Amino acid sequence: MTLGEIIAVLERTPGVLRALLGGLDENWTHHGYGAETFSPYNVVGHLIIGERTDWIPRARIILEHGESLRFDPFDHRATIEPDDGPPLADLLDEFASLRASNLDTLRGMNLTKPDFERRGIHPALGPVTLGELLHTWACHDLHHLAQIAKGVAHQGGDGVGPWHEYIGILTAPPHPA
């Protein structure tokens, strides 16, 4: 994929989140779908932390330091909890603002095709390219959008009665955050 194609996915995520979660009651958004799973609220909190500390900072490390500076570790369970955090509507606004700013920053990097091959060092995975990081950012969004859909569906799952076996999102085994 080109940078434009990656950005096309990334710039849609805030709108998808708002369309799916905006205005829903907490009964739909504040509960996970199994033990140790993120609620939709938690996923938005996790995406915000990623926008602050993961994607653009790591891209800058690759461009400015290459393999001479290892990425800071990222806590894959990092999130914002509903009991401690602001209303979901505020999180959706914050995520949209952070994402817009990060995409402006990404566009301003004026990346070329050779830049996609530049390498950095991931603390657990070892050498990675900027292209792999950017592709992962887009796939990470899609993974968490699916997770949000699963979380919301699970809250209404008991109400589907005999159709439960036909609704795959309800019968698949829980997937950790």
Secondary structure per residue as TSV (DSSP state, phi and psi in degrees):
chain	resnum	aa	ss	phi	psi
A	1	M	-	360.0	151.1
A	2	T	-	-86.0	167.8
A	3	L	H	-59.2	-41.2
A	4	G	H	-60.4	-38.3
A	5	E	H	-69.4	-37.2
A	6	I	H	-66.6	-45.5
A	7	I	H	-61.8	-35.1
A	8	A	H	-59.1	-35.9
A	9	V	H	-73.8	-49.0
A	10	L	H	-61.7	-36.5
A	11	E	T	-76.0	-14.9
A	12	R	T	-84.7	-23.3
A	13	T	H	-57.0	-46.5
A	14	P	H	-58.2	-40.3
A	15	G	H	-67.6	-38.7
A	16	V	H	-63.8	-44.4
A	17	L	H	-60.1	-45.7
A	18	R	H	-64.8	-41.8
A	19	A	H	-65.3	-37.6
A	20	L	H	-80.3	-38.5
A	21	L	H	-110.5	-24.6
A	22	G	T	-57.6	124.9
A	23	G	T	82.6	-3.5
A	24	L	-	-72.7	147.5
A	25	D	-	-65.2	151.1
A	26	E	H	-57.4	-25.7
A	27	N	H	-59.6	-28.2
A	28	W	H	-87.3	-27.3
A	29	T	H	-111.8	-13.0
A	30	H	S	-108.0	14.3
A	31	H	-	-132.3	143.6
A	32	G	-	-82.6	-168.5
A	33	Y	S	-119.2	17.4
A	34	G	S	168.3	174.4
A	35	A	T	-60.1	137.5
A	36	E	T	64.0	25.6
A	37	T	-	-108.9	151.7
A	38	F	-	-74.8	143.5
A	39	S	-	-79.9	165.8
A	40	P	H	-55.3	-39.5
A	41	Y	H	-58.3	-47.0
A	42	N	H	-60.2	-39.0
A	43	V	H	-62.5	-44.6
A	44	V	H	-61.6	-42.1
A	45	G	H	-60.4	-41.3
A	46	H	H	-63.2	-43.2
A	47	L	H	-62.9	-37.8
A	48	I	H	-62.7	-45.6
A	49	I	H	-62.0	-39.8
A	50	G	H	-62.0	-40.5
A	51	E	H	-63.8	-35.3
A	52	R	H	-75.7	-39.0
A	53	T	H	-124.5	-8.2
A	54	D	T	-111.0	-73.1
A	55	W	H	-65.1	-58.4
A	56	I	H	-69.3	-42.8
A	57	P	H	-57.7	-39.7
A	58	R	H	-70.1	-38.0
A	59	A	H	-61.3	-41.7
A	60	R	H	-64.3	-39.9
A	61	I	H	-60.4	-45.2
A	62	I	H	-60.0	-47.3
A	63	L	H	-70.6	-34.1
A	64	E	H	-94.1	-28.5
A	65	H	H	-127.4	-14.0
A	66	G	G	58.4	-135.4
A	67	E	G	-85.6	3.1
A	68	S	G	-81.8	-11.7
A	69	L	S	-133.5	116.7
A	70	R	B	-72.4	144.3
A	71	F	-	-61.7	148.9
A	72	D	-	-67.6	144.0
A	73	P	-	-62.3	150.8
A	74	F	-	-117.9	127.7
A	75	D	-	-79.0	108.0
A	76	H	T	-68.1	-10.8
A	77	R	T	-101.1	1.5
A	78	A	-	-64.5	133.3
A	79	T	-	-159.6	-177.0
A	80	I	-	-114.8	130.9
A	81	E	-	-90.4	141.4
A	82	P	T	-59.9	-32.5
A	83	D	T	-68.3	-28.5
A	84	D	T	-105.3	-14.9
A	85	G	S	-101.8	177.5
A	86	P	-	-75.3	174.3
A	87	P	-	-59.7	152.5
A	88	L	H	-57.1	-37.4
A	89	A	H	-57.7	-38.7
A	90	D	H	-68.0	-38.7
A	91	L	H	-63.7	-41.4
A	92	L	H	-61.8	-40.2
A	93	D	H	-64.5	-44.9
A	94	E	H	-63.3	-43.8
A	95	F	H	-61.2	-45.2
A	96	A	H	-60.0	-41.2
A	97	S	H	-66.6	-46.7
A	98	L	H	-62.2	-43.1
A	99	R	H	-64.4	-43.6
A	100	A	H	-60.1	-43.6
A	101	S	H	-63.9	-44.0
A	102	N	H	-65.9	-36.5
A	103	L	H	-69.8	-35.4
A	104	D	H	-61.3	-43.5
A	105	T	H	-62.2	-45.5
A	106	L	H	-60.7	-46.8
A	107	R	H	-60.4	-38.1
A	108	G	H	-69.5	-13.3
A	109	M	T	-73.4	-13.6
A	110	N	-	47.7	51.5
A	111	L	-	-67.5	144.1
A	112	T	-	-111.8	167.5
A	113	K	G	-55.2	-43.0
A	114	P	G	-61.6	-28.4
A	115	D	G	-62.2	-31.4
A	116	F	G	-62.0	-22.5
A	117	E	G	-92.2	-6.6
A	118	R	-	-65.5	145.3
A	119	R	E	-111.9	151.4
A	120	G	E	-135.3	177.7
A	121	I	E	-117.2	115.5
A	122	H	E	-82.0	139.6
A	123	P	T	-64.1	-24.1
A	124	A	T	-112.3	-30.7
A	125	L	T	-96.8	-15.2
A	126	G	E	82.8	-146.6
A	127	P	E	-63.4	132.4
A	128	V	E	-138.2	156.6
A	129	T	E	-100.7	162.0
A	130	L	H	-61.7	-38.8
A	131	G	H	-60.1	-41.8
A	132	E	H	-64.8	-40.5
A	133	L	H	-60.4	-46.2
A	134	L	H	-68.7	-40.1
A	135	H	H	-62.6	-40.0
A	136	T	H	-63.9	-38.7
A	137	W	H	-56.8	-47.9
A	138	A	H	-65.8	-44.8
A	139	C	H	-66.1	-34.7
A	140	H	H	-59.9	-44.4
A	141	D	H	-57.5	-49.2
A	142	L	H	-64.1	-39.3
A	143	H	H	-57.8	-46.5
A	144	H	H	-75.8	-27.5
A	145	L	H	-64.3	-41.3
A	146	A	H	-64.3	-38.8
A	147	Q	H	-64.8	-39.3
A	148	I	H	-63.6	-45.5
A	149	A	H	-59.1	-41.7
A	150	K	H	-63.7	-42.5
A	151	G	H	-62.7	-43.9
A	152	V	H	-67.2	-45.7
A	153	A	H	-59.8	-39.9
A	154	H	H	-61.0	-33.9
A	155	Q	H	-65.3	-30.2
A	156	G	H	-98.9	2.7
A	157	G	G	-60.9	-35.4
A	158	D	G	-66.5	-21.3
A	159	G	G	-84.8	-5.0
A	160	V	G	-83.9	-9.6
A	161	G	G	58.3	-132.3
A	162	P	G	-67.8	-13.1
A	163	W	G	-75.4	-7.1
A	164	H	G	-48.7	-44.6
A	165	E	G	-66.9	-18.4
A	166	Y	G	-91.3	-9.4
A	167	I	-	-101.6	91.9
A	168	G	H	-56.0	-33.7
A	169	I	H	-64.4	-21.9
A	170	L	H	-91.1	-24.0
A	171	T	H	-100.0	-15.4
A	172	A	S	-66.2	147.7
A	173	P	-	-63.1	148.2
A	174	P	-	-57.9	141.7
A	175	H	-	-113.6	127.7
A	176	P	-	-60.2	160.5
A	177	A	-	-48.7	360.0
